[in-house]
Structures are given as structure tokens and as C-alpha cells.
Amino acid sequence: MKSSFRDRIVPASALLAPLVVALALAPFRAHLSSANLALVLVLVVVVVVALALALALALVVVVVAVAALGSRVAGVLAALSAAAWFARGAAAI
């Protein structure tokens, strides 16, 4: 079975992003407490999650607008399309 680009990049990003942030914060260790450095790492995770939620909310607004202005079929098609594009867009984040 062939693995997709997303299946390789997302787990690698999940492992490497905190490492990159930790390395970027290394010069500040003498000036900041460990608690503050940990909060910065948490902030990075929160920002990534917030981006994914913003994408999801934007897609929900579009689906509701299509369903409200169109028919049930249009709403279902918009929901299916949004689900497919969300999976693709969330992987890019």
C-alpha cells in the first residue's frame, strides 16, 4: 500500500515542530524560567489547533450558506465537499 504525502509529513511535523521551537528558545533559557518556556511551547500547539478550528468554522459557514440558499442536495454536496477539503487542509497545517 502506497503511503500518501500527508501520511508521511503530518507525523514528521508533529515530532519535529516542538523540537524546532525548543531549539529556537534555547538561547533564551538563561533569561526565562522553565515555566515560561513551557508556556511558549503550549502556545505553539494552541495556535496550530486554532488554525485548524478556524478552517473548520469557515467551511461550516459555507455549508450552511449553501444549504440555506439552495436545496437539500446542494447542502449535502457542500457538506461532503467541505469534509473532503477539510481533511486535505488540516493535513497542510
Sequence and secondary structure as in RCSB ss.txt:
>XXXX:A:sequence
MKSSFRDRIVPASALLAPLVVALALAPFRAHLSSANLALVLVLVVVVVVALALALALALVVVVVAVAALGSRVAG
VLAALSAAAWFARGAAAI
>XXXX:A:secstr
    HHHHHHHHHHHHHHHHHHHHHGGGTTTS HHHHHHHHHHHHHHHHHHHHHHHHHHHHHHHHHHHHS HHHH
HHHHHHHHHHHHHHHHH 
